[in-house]
């Protein structure tokens, strides 16, 4: 299986894409802490190195990556959606 998303902790709400992903693409991911796999359908085009939502995230909810909060959703985010400056705010500037 070719993994296209890496997640570090089981509780993370986002993962890092390790190749460009097209909208509608079904992608396989791996949670590295416990070596479990998962599948997710992308609902956005997502470039290499950017984040993908693993679950729905409500507006104002913390965005978790690497087991840490990196910011907050500025609007609702669907599972499979590109997570970036258009739909999140850094915790640093809140």
C-alpha positions in Angstrom: 0.0 0.0 0.0 1.3 3.4 -0.9 0.8 5.9 1.9 0.1 9.5 1.0 -0.6 10.9 4.4 1.5 10.6 7.6 0.0 11.2 11.0 2.1 11.1 14.2 -0.3 10.6 17.0 -3.7 8.8 17.0 -5.5 11.9 18.4 -4.3 14.3 15.7 -7.0 16.0 13.7 -4.7 16.6 10.7 -2.0 14.8 8.8 0.8 15.8 6.4 0.5 14.9 2.8 3.7 13.5 1.3 2.7 13.9 -2.3 0.3 16.1 -4.2 -3.3 15.0 -3.8 -6.2 15.7 -6.1 -9.8 16.4 -5.1 -11.8 13.1 -5.0 -8.7 11.0 -4.6 -8.9 8.2 -2.1 -5.7 8.2 -0.1 -4.1 5.8 2.3 -2.5 7.1 5.5 -0.4 5.8 8.3 -0.4 6.7 12.0 3.3 6.3 12.8 3.0 6.1 16.6 1.0 2.8 16.5 1.6 1.8 12.9 -2.1 1.7 11.9 -3.5 2.6 8.5 -6.6 4.4 7.4 -8.3 5.6 4.2 -9.7 9.1 3.5 -11.2 10.8 0.4 -9.7 14.2 -0.4 -12.3 17.0 -0.9 -9.7 19.5 -1.9 -6.5 19.6 -4.0 -3.7 19.5 -1.5 -0.1 20.2 -2.3 2.9 18.2 -1.0 3.8 19.1 2.6 0.4 20.7 3.5 -2.2 19.4 6.0 -5.3 17.4 5.4 -8.2 17.2 7.9 -8.7 13.6 9.3 -12.0 14.4 10.8 -14.5 17.3 10.8 -13.2 20.3 12.8 -15.7 22.9 14.0 -15.0 26.6 13.8 -13.0 27.6 16.9 -11.8 24.1 17.6 -8.1 23.4 18.0 -6.3 21.8 15.1 -4.0 19.1 16.4 -0.8 17.9 14.6 2.1 16.0 16.1 0.1 15.8 19.3 0.1 19.6 19.7 -2.3 22.4 18.9 -1.0 24.4 16.0 -4.0 26.7 15.7 -7.7 27.0 15.5 -10.2 26.5 12.7 -11.5 29.8 11.5 -14.4 28.1 9.8 -15.8 24.6 9.8 -13.4 22.1 8.1 -14.6 18.8 6.6 -12.7 15.5 6.8 -10.5 15.3 3.7 -10.2 19.1 3.3 -7.0 21.1 2.8 -6.1 22.8 6.2 -4.1 26.0 5.6 -4.3 29.8 6.2 -7.7 30.0 4.4 -9.5 28.0 7.1 -7.3 28.2 10.2 -5.5 30.7 12.4 -2.2 30.2 14.1 -2.3 29.7 17.9 0.5 32.2 18.1 -1.7 35.1 16.9 -4.9 34.3 18.7 
